[in-house]
Amino acid sequence: MGIALYLDHNVPRAIALELRRRGVDLLTAFEDGTSELEDPDLLDRATELGRPLFTRDDDLLKEGTRRQKLGIAFSGVIYAHQLRVTIGTCIRDLEILAKAGEPDDLAGRVEFLPL
């Protein structure tokens, strides 16, 4: 089945374009009209859609960790530091996660790239 991803507005367009070229199912916050939402609302939207949220924003990393501590269900956060993880590494690792995993694999988790 694979994992359908949700990309926040901090993710470079090059990542989305290359992942789509590789056949990864994804939706961006811009496409969904949610790029202006606050972080908790954005994560709620990704969860509503059943898609883990990929971000390079430290604040969303904090929100995912907060939800873990409080036991609040969410579809998962995949995080890559903007300066320490290259675009190529993000593409490679997100493709692996999306194609080899199942949605439940990331539910309630905060996953760090690189893998």
PLY file of the C-alpha trace (Angstrom):
ply
format ascii 1.0
element vertex 115
property float x
property float y
property float z
element edge 114
property int vertex1
property int vertex2
end_header
0.00 0.00 0.00
2.69 2.52 0.96
2.56 5.78 2.85
1.02 8.95 1.41
2.92 12.00 2.66
1.92 15.54 3.62
4.60 18.22 3.12
4.51 21.49 5.02
5.31 24.88 3.50
8.97 24.75 4.68
9.80 21.86 2.36
11.65 22.89 -0.82
9.63 22.39 -4.00
12.48 20.31 -5.45
11.74 17.59 -2.90
8.07 17.38 -3.84
8.83 17.40 -7.57
11.40 14.62 -7.37
9.31 12.46 -5.05
6.38 12.73 -7.46
8.67 11.83 -10.34
9.55 8.70 -8.37
5.89 7.80 -7.87
5.44 8.88 -4.25
1.91 9.94 -3.26
2.13 13.35 -1.59
0.15 16.47 -0.91
1.69 19.82 -0.04
0.26 22.37 2.37
0.21 24.88 -0.50
-1.90 22.54 -2.66
-4.22 21.85 0.26
-4.63 25.56 1.05
-3.24 25.12 4.56
0.15 26.81 4.29
-0.96 29.60 6.66
-2.21 27.30 9.44
-0.54 27.25 12.83
1.58 24.16 13.47
-0.94 22.25 15.64
-3.68 22.83 13.07
-1.41 21.74 10.23
-0.59 18.51 12.04
-4.31 18.01 12.72
-4.99 18.40 8.99
-2.31 15.85 8.06
-3.77 13.46 10.62
-7.29 14.02 9.30
-6.00 12.97 5.87
-4.10 9.99 7.31
-0.76 11.29 6.06
2.40 11.72 8.14
3.73 15.26 7.96
7.21 15.86 6.57
8.79 19.07 7.82
12.07 20.89 8.24
10.54 23.16 10.90
11.74 22.72 14.49
8.38 23.90 15.83
6.53 20.98 14.22
9.12 18.65 15.69
8.25 20.10 19.10
4.52 19.73 18.43
4.92 16.06 17.52
6.96 15.43 20.67
4.38 17.28 22.77
1.61 15.06 21.41
3.63 11.94 22.14
4.09 13.01 25.77
0.39 13.80 26.16
-0.80 10.69 24.34
-2.55 12.69 21.60
-2.97 10.63 18.43
-1.42 11.98 15.22
-0.37 10.51 11.89
3.35 11.05 12.50
6.01 13.66 11.91
9.06 13.11 9.74
11.73 15.71 10.45
14.92 16.71 8.66
17.10 19.58 9.85
17.35 22.31 7.21
21.11 22.69 7.38
22.25 19.17 8.23
20.20 17.01 5.88
20.55 17.54 2.14
17.67 17.66 -0.30
19.00 14.49 -1.93
19.03 12.65 1.39
15.48 13.80 2.12
14.30 12.53 -1.25
16.04 9.17 -0.87
14.82 8.54 2.67
11.27 9.76 2.08
10.99 7.52 -0.96
12.09 4.55 1.14
9.59 5.36 3.90
6.75 5.97 1.47
7.28 2.85 -0.61
8.37 0.35 2.04
6.13 1.39 4.91
2.50 1.31 5.92
0.60 4.28 7.42
0.48 2.68 10.87
4.29 2.46 10.89
4.56 6.21 11.54
1.36 6.87 13.51
2.20 8.64 16.77
5.90 8.71 15.95
8.51 11.36 15.29
10.97 10.04 12.73
14.27 11.77 12.03
16.08 11.88 8.71
18.54 10.66 7.71
17.36 7.13 8.37
0 1
1 2
2 3
3 4
4 5
5 6
6 7
7 8
8 9
9 10
10 11
11 12
12 13
13 14
14 15
15 16
16 17
17 18
18 19
19 20
20 21
21 22
22 23
23 24
24 25
25 26
26 27
27 28
28 29
29 30
30 31
31 32
32 33
33 34
34 35
35 36
36 37
37 38
38 39
39 40
40 41
41 42
42 43
43 44
44 45
45 46
46 47
47 48
48 49
49 50
50 51
51 52
52 53
53 54
54 55
55 56
56 57
57 58
58 59
59 60
60 61
61 62
62 63
63 64
64 65
65 66
66 67
67 68
68 69
69 70
70 71
71 72
72 73
73 74
74 75
75 76
76 77
77 78
78 79
79 80
80 81
81 82
82 83
83 84
84 85
85 86
86 87
87 88
88 89
89 90
90 91
91 92
92 93
93 94
94 95
95 96
96 97
97 98
98 99
99 100
100 101
101 102
102 103
103 104
104 105
105 106
106 107
107 108
108 109
109 110
110 111
111 112
112 113
113 114
